[in-house]
């Protein structure tokens, strides 16, 4: 949400412009935003909603009462993050890692704090103009280069190595992202507040803590 913070576009796919536009549709349905509001007001309402949302436990849906559509609990029991589309049958956030959603919420909270603590004339500069390199926001990182071994372990031609092979749609490393994050969280405990994996240009995955 700040200049230089391209983490969402560089990370595993999931959080993108389409998903965020669906957030605005959801807010419109809930009558949280309307045509009479300024862009600034809509932006702040959207940030506040994201900061206090709970797509991991209870999920959110764009669907009304749809005959034959599954209950939202069906999605939350199968996916880490849930935002159901207007048909009531498709989870738009199916490919969003839990770690990415947690980071999005954290960024939204920080942005709301900036908006509440600065004069309005300073908001734009504070949020969008001040450089904020992703590396400077982390205390450490681990570079995982063994993608060939990872791909082999999750190859559809090698089912003996895994009980379940999920089609994540954007590369086999994504299938183990949350398991790797969970392992690090288990080891570090409350010493880590944010954890994120993303692809890097030199090849591999990079874990930031």
BADOPA-929380 format. One record per residue (C-alpha): x, y, z; chain; residue number from 1; residue in one letter. Coordinates in nm, 3 decimals, decimal comma, padded with zeros to 5 digits. Layout:
// residues N
px/py/pz/kette/nr/rest
X/Y/Z/A/NUM/a;
...
// end
This chain:
// residues 209
px/py/pz/kette/nr/rest
00,000/00,000/00,000/A/1/x;
00,303/00,225/-00,010/A/2/x;
00,540/00,309/-00,292/A/3/x;
00,790/00,027/-00,327/A/4/x;
00,569/-00,225/-00,151/A/5/x;
00,507/-00,448/-00,449/A/6/x;
00,497/-00,755/-00,229/A/7/x;
00,149/-00,852/-00,342/A/8/x;
00,233/-00,853/-00,712/A/9/x;
00,563/-01,034/-00,651/A/10/x;
00,427/-01,290/-00,409/A/11/x;
00,224/-01,602/-00,478/A/12/x;
-00,089/-01,512/-00,676/A/13/x;
-00,410/-01,454/-00,487/A/14/x;
-00,427/-01,094/-00,367/A/15/x;
-00,485/-00,881/-00,674/A/16/x;
-00,692/-00,600/-00,816/A/17/x;
-00,987/-00,827/-00,894/A/18/x;
-01,008/-00,956/-00,537/A/19/x;
-00,993/-00,604/-00,397/A/20/x;
-01,260/-00,487/-00,642/A/21/x;
-01,483/-00,765/-00,508/A/22/x;
-01,427/-00,622/-00,162/A/23/x;
-01,576/-00,296/-00,288/A/24/x;
-01,874/-00,486/-00,433/A/25/x;
-01,923/-00,653/-00,094/A/26/x;
-01,915/-00,316/00,082/A/27/x;
-02,167/-00,180/-00,170/A/28/x;
-02,398/-00,472/-00,096/A/29/x;
-02,365/-00,408/00,277/A/30/x;
-02,439/-00,038/00,217/A/31/x;
-02,105/00,058/00,370/A/32/x;
-02,021/00,269/00,063/A/33/x;
-02,240/00,465/-00,176/A/34/x;
-02,219/00,696/-00,477/A/35/x;
-02,229/01,008/-00,261/A/36/x;
-01,907/00,920/-00,078/A/37/x;
-01,572/01,058/-00,189/A/38/x;
-01,293/00,828/-00,308/A/39/x;
-01,108/00,903/00,014/A/40/x;
-01,406/00,793/00,225/A/41/x;
-01,450/00,473/00,023/A/42/x;
-01,080/00,396/00,048/A/43/x;
-01,081/00,436/00,425/A/44/x;
-01,397/00,225/00,467/A/45/x;
-01,239/-00,050/00,256/A/46/x;
-00,919/-00,042/00,463/A/47/x;
-01,114/-00,056/00,787/A/48/x;
-01,321/-00,350/00,661/A/49/x;
-01,014/-00,547/00,555/A/50/x;
-00,838/-00,472/00,884/A/51/x;
-01,129/-00,614/01,086/A/52/x;
-01,240/-00,889/00,848/A/53/x;
-01,217/-01,258/00,929/A/54/x;
-01,205/-01,449/00,603/A/55/x;
-01,003/-01,725/00,769/A/56/x;
-01,261/-01,836/01,028/A/57/x;
-01,604/-01,711/00,924/A/58/x;
-01,538/-01,609/00,564/A/59/x;
-01,741/-01,361/00,358/A/60/x;
-01,982/-01,400/00,070/A/61/x;
-02,121/-01,191/-00,215/A/62/x;
-02,412/-01,431/-00,258/A/63/x;
-02,757/-01,381/-00,115/A/64/x;
-02,992/-01,670/-00,048/A/65/x;
-02,906/-01,901/-00,336/A/66/x;
-03,108/-02,220/-00,378/A/67/x;
-02,877/-02,520/-00,390/A/68/x;
-02,567/-02,320/-00,294/A/69/x;
-02,351/-02,470/-00,019/A/70/x;
-02,329/-02,307/00,322/A/71/x;
-02,027/-02,082/00,372/A/72/x;
-01,898/-02,323/00,637/A/73/x;
-01,840/-02,571/00,354/A/74/x;
-01,581/-02,332/00,213/A/75/x;
-01,420/-02,227/00,541/A/76/x;
-01,365/-02,591/00,633/A/77/x;
-01,176/-02,655/00,309/A/78/x;
-00,989/-02,329/00,244/A/79/x;
-00,758/-02,110/00,449/A/80/x;
-00,925/-01,792/00,320/A/81/x;
-01,285/-01,762/00,197/A/82/x;
-01,464/-01,499/-00,013/A/83/x;
-01,752/-01,658/-00,204/A/84/x;
-01,868/-01,506/-00,533/A/85/x;
-02,223/-01,399/-00,619/A/86/x;
-02,316/-01,746/-00,747/A/87/x;
-02,252/-01,895/-00,404/A/88/x;
-02,047/-02,177/-00,555/A/89/x;
-01,697/-02,036/-00,606/A/90/x;
-01,437/-01,917/-00,356/A/91/x;
-01,264/-01,615/-00,510/A/92/x;
-00,994/-01,629/-00,242/A/93/x;
-00,918/-01,999/-00,285/A/94/x;
-00,559/-01,928/-00,393/A/95/x;
-00,483/-01,674/-00,120/A/96/x;
-00,232/-01,812/00,132/A/97/x;
-00,323/-01,749/00,495/A/98/x;
00,008/-01,568/00,546/A/99/x;
-00,071/-01,328/00,259/A/100/x;
-00,415/-01,254/00,401/A/101/x;
-00,265/-01,188/00,745/A/102/x;
-00,017/-00,946/00,590/A/103/x;
-00,293/-00,768/00,397/A/104/x;
-00,486/-00,718/00,722/A/105/x;
-00,173/-00,588/00,894/A/106/x;
-00,108/-00,340/00,612/A/107/x;
-00,470/-00,225/00,625/A/108/x;
-00,448/-00,165/01,001/A/109/x;
-00,125/00,032/00,959/A/110/x;
-00,280/00,239/00,679/A/111/x;
-00,588/00,322/00,886/A/112/x;
-00,359/00,429/01,168/A/113/x;
-00,176/00,663/00,930/A/114/x;
-00,503/00,811/00,804/A/115/x;
-00,623/00,871/01,158/A/116/x;
-00,299/01,028/01,281/A/117/x;
-00,206/01,260/00,991/A/118/x;
-00,360/01,573/00,852/A/119/x;
-00,551/01,487/00,533/A/120/x;
-00,301/01,679/00,320/A/121/x;
-00,027/01,448/00,444/A/122/x;
-00,216/01,121/00,397/A/123/x;
-00,129/01,071/00,031/A/124/x;
00,242/01,129/00,085/A/125/x;
00,255/00,912/00,396/A/126/x;
00,079/00,618/00,230/A/127/x;
00,192/00,631/-00,131/A/128/x;
00,500/00,850/-00,175/A/129/x;
00,735/00,751/00,106/A/130/x;
00,963/00,468/-00,015/A/131/x;
00,923/00,147/00,184/A/132/x;
01,148/-00,127/00,055/A/133/x;
01,013/-00,471/00,140/A/134/x;
01,346/-00,595/00,276/A/135/x;
01,367/-00,311/00,529/A/136/x;
01,042/-00,428/00,686/A/137/x;
01,177/-00,772/00,773/A/138/x;
01,429/-00,890/01,030/A/139/x;
01,551/-01,186/00,826/A/140/x;
01,489/-01,408/00,527/A/141/x;
01,560/-01,760/00,404/A/142/x;
01,609/-01,838/00,035/A/143/x;
01,485/-02,182/-00,075/A/144/x;
01,649/-02,282/-00,403/A/145/x;
01,565/-02,654/-00,422/A/146/x;
01,262/-02,608/-00,644/A/147/x;
01,357/-02,902/-00,865/A/148/x;
01,333/-03,137/-00,568/A/149/x;
01,010/-02,973/-00,458/A/150/x;
00,858/-03,011/-00,804/A/151/x;
00,965/-03,375/-00,815/A/152/x;
00,807/-03,446/-00,478/A/153/x;
00,477/-03,299/-00,589/A/154/x;
00,479/-03,427/-00,945/A/155/x;
00,154/-03,576/-01,068/A/156/x;
00,364/-03,863/-01,203/A/157/x;
00,501/-03,945/-00,860/A/158/x;
00,196/-03,998/-00,641/A/159/x;
00,377/-04,248/-00,415/A/160/x;
00,555/-03,959/-00,240/A/161/x;
00,236/-03,777/-00,143/A/162/x;
-00,104/-03,896/-00,029/A/163/x;
-00,284/-03,599/-00,181/A/164/x;
-00,169/-03,387/-00,476/A/165/x;
-00,359/-03,061/-00,495/A/166/x;
-00,394/-02,860/-00,812/A/167/x;
-00,305/-02,513/-00,690/A/168/x;
-00,309/-02,367/-01,039/A/169/x;
00,004/-02,157/-01,010/A/170/x;
00,292/-02,393/-00,936/A/171/x;
00,366/-02,681/-00,705/A/172/x;
00,563/-02,474/-00,449/A/173/x;
00,233/-02,315/-00,348/A/174/x;
00,114/-02,653/-00,221/A/175/x;
00,365/-02,644/00,063/A/176/x;
00,375/-02,272/00,139/A/177/x;
00,151/-02,288/00,444/A/178/x;
00,321/-02,601/00,572/A/179/x;
00,656/-02,424/00,556/A/180/x;
00,510/-02,117/00,726/A/181/x;
00,351/-02,332/00,997/A/182/x;
00,685/-02,502/01,062/A/183/x;
00,864/-02,169/01,104/A/184/x;
00,587/-02,033/01,326/A/185/x;
00,610/-02,343/01,542/A/186/x;
00,984/-02,296/01,580/A/187/x;
00,982/-01,921/01,641/A/188/x;
00,658/-01,894/01,838/A/189/x;
00,569/-01,541/01,943/A/190/x;
00,906/-01,412/01,824/A/191/x;
00,765/-01,367/01,474/A/192/x;
00,474/-01,133/01,395/A/193/x;
00,462/-01,159/01,014/A/194/x;
00,572/-01,437/00,783/A/195/x;
00,558/-01,441/00,404/A/196/x;
00,685/-01,656/00,118/A/197/x;
00,725/-01,520/-00,234/A/198/x;
00,896/-01,603/-00,561/A/199/x;
01,225/-01,430/-00,635/A/200/x;
01,379/-01,352/-00,972/A/201/x;
01,689/-01,566/-00,920/A/202/x;
01,470/-01,872/-00,882/A/203/x;
01,322/-02,027/-00,575/A/204/x;
01,117/-01,917/-00,281/A/205/x;
01,215/-01,652/-00,030/A/206/x;
01,077/-01,657/00,323/A/207/x;
01,067/-01,325/00,510/A/208/x;
01,014/-01,294/00,886/A/209/x;
// end
